[in-house]
Amino acid sequence: MTGEEEHGSRELIQAFDHQFDRLHKRSYAVVSVTPVEVFYRTPAASARSTGDYLLRSAAAVERTFGGITANLWDDPFEWTLPENLSTTARVQEYLEEVEATRRRAFARFQTDADLLNEVLIPAGNTVSLVSLLTETLEKAADFQARAIATLSLVSDGQVPEFEE
């Protein structure tokens, strides 16, 4: 028996970790190249700004991993308002806090079998961690894609390429 077989596989954990890490790095890159006045500009064709969408992406991650690590399933709406995150540095700091929370949760996952464990979510239902992570990743990636599309609208299509 190999060491990996003996201790369990971590392929799924590593795949999720990689995808969430890419999501974080792409969000950080968007914030880094976008002046804050453009970040919060709402185009006529959209209900939200780049910043609104990007912060919703991070908030989805924060809510899930705050729930997993500390049973705090609160929507971080109040502390992600533009008034609170009014500079690039503050937004980056928030993104780093979200990433730190995510990493703490991932440090608890020992093998892929851990992702089959069920957690109680605020709606009163139980879901497997793998389902919760998949749903969170999909939601956060969708918000991030909307942020980048909105950025294209408010910067006349002058959007840098972000790592895929």
C-alpha positions in Angstrom: 0.0 0.0 0.0 1.4 3.4 -0.9 1.5 6.3 1.6 -1.3 8.0 -0.3 -3.5 5.0 -0.3 -2.8 4.4 3.3 -3.7 8.0 4.3 -6.4 8.7 1.7 -6.4 10.7 -1.5 -6.3 14.5 -1.5 -6.8 14.9 -5.3 -10.3 16.5 -4.9 -9.1 18.8 -2.0 -6.2 19.9 -4.2 -8.4 20.5 -7.2 -10.8 22.7 -5.1 -7.9 24.4 -3.4 -6.4 25.3 -6.8 -9.7 26.6 -8.2 -10.4 28.8 -5.1 -6.8 30.0 -5.2 -7.2 31.0 -8.9 -10.4 32.8 -8.0 -8.6 34.8 -5.3 -5.6 35.7 -7.5 -7.9 36.8 -10.3 -10.0 39.0 -8.0 -6.8 40.5 -6.5 -5.5 41.2 -10.0 -8.7 43.0 -11.0 -8.6 45.2 -7.9 -4.9 45.9 -8.4 -5.3 47.3 -12.0 -8.6 49.1 -11.5 -8.7 52.6 -10.0 -11.2 52.7 -7.2 -13.4 55.3 -9.0 -13.7 52.9 -11.9 -14.1 49.9 -9.6 -17.4 51.3 -8.2 -18.7 52.9 -11.4 -22.0 51.4 -12.4 -22.7 51.3 -16.1 -26.1 52.1 -17.5 -26.4 48.6 -18.8 -25.9 47.0 -15.4 -27.4 47.0 -12.0 -24.1 46.7 -10.2 -20.5 47.9 -10.5 -17.4 45.9 -11.0 -16.7 46.3 -7.2 -20.2 45.2 -6.3 -19.9 42.0 -8.2 -16.3 41.3 -7.1 -17.2 41.8 -3.5 -20.2 39.5 -3.9 -17.8 36.9 -5.2 -15.5 37.3 -2.2 -18.5 37.4 0.2 -19.8 34.1 -1.1 -16.4 32.5 -0.3 -16.3 34.2 3.1 -19.8 33.1 4.0 -19.1 29.5 3.2 -15.7 29.2 4.8 -16.7 31.3 7.8 -19.6 28.8 8.2 -17.3 25.8 7.9 -14.6 27.1 10.3 -16.6 29.0 12.9 -20.2 28.3 12.2 -20.6 32.0 11.2 -22.9 31.9 8.2 -23.5 35.7 8.2 -23.7 37.5 4.9 -20.8 40.0 5.1 -22.9 42.7 3.3 -22.4 45.4 5.9 -18.6 45.3 6.0 -18.3 45.0 2.2 -20.1 48.3 1.4 -18.1 50.8 -0.7 -18.1 53.1 2.2 -16.1 50.6 4.2 -13.9 49.4 1.3 -13.2 52.8 -0.2 -9.6 52.3 -1.3 -7.8 49.7 -3.3 -5.7 48.8 -0.2 -8.9 48.2 1.9 -10.4 46.0 -0.8 -7.2 44.0 -1.1 -7.0 43.6 2.7 -10.6 42.3 2.6 -9.7 39.8 -0.1 -6.7 38.6 1.9 -8.9 38.1 5.0 -11.3 36.0 2.9 -8.4 34.0 1.5 -7.0 33.4 5.0 -10.4 32.1 6.2 -10.6 29.8 3.2 -7.1 28.4 3.8 -7.9 27.8 7.5 -10.9 25.7 6.4 -8.8 23.8 3.8 -6.1 23.0 6.4 -8.8 21.0 8.3 -9.5 18.7 5.3 -7.2 15.7 5.6 -8.5 13.4 2.8 -11.1 13.6 0.1 -13.4 11.5 2.3 -13.7 14.5 4.6 -15.5 16.3 1.8 -18.3 13.8 2.0 -19.1 15.0 5.6 -22.4 16.8 5.9 -22.8 20.3 7.3 -25.9 22.1 8.5 -26.4 25.3 6.6 -28.6 28.3 7.7 -31.6 27.1 5.6 -31.8 24.2 8.1 -30.7 21.6 5.5 -27.6 19.4 5.6 -25.3 19.2 2.5 -22.1 17.5 1.8 -19.0 19.7 1.9 -18.2 18.7 -1.7 -21.7 20.0 -2.8 -21.2 23.2 -0.7 -17.8 23.8 -2.1 -19.0 23.2 -5.7 -22.0 25.6 -5.2 -19.8 28.3 -3.6 -17.1 28.1 -6.4 -19.8 28.3 -9.1 -21.5 31.3 -7.4 -18.2 33.1 -6.7 -16.9 32.5 -10.3 -20.2 33.8 -11.8 -20.0 37.0 -9.7 -16.3 37.4 -10.7 -17.1 36.9 -14.4 -19.8 39.6 -14.1 -17.3 41.9 -12.4 -14.9 41.5 -15.3 -17.6 42.0 -17.9 -18.8 45.1 -16.1 -15.2 46.4 -15.9 -15.1 46.1 -19.7 -18.2 48.3 -19.9 -16.9 51.1 -17.7 -13.4 51.1 -19.2 -14.3 51.2 -22.9 -13.2 47.6 -23.4 -9.7 48.3 -22.1 -9.5 45.4 -19.7 -6.2 43.6 -19.2 -6.0 39.8 -19.6 -6.3 38.0 -16.3 -4.8 34.6 -15.6 -7.1 31.8 -16.5 
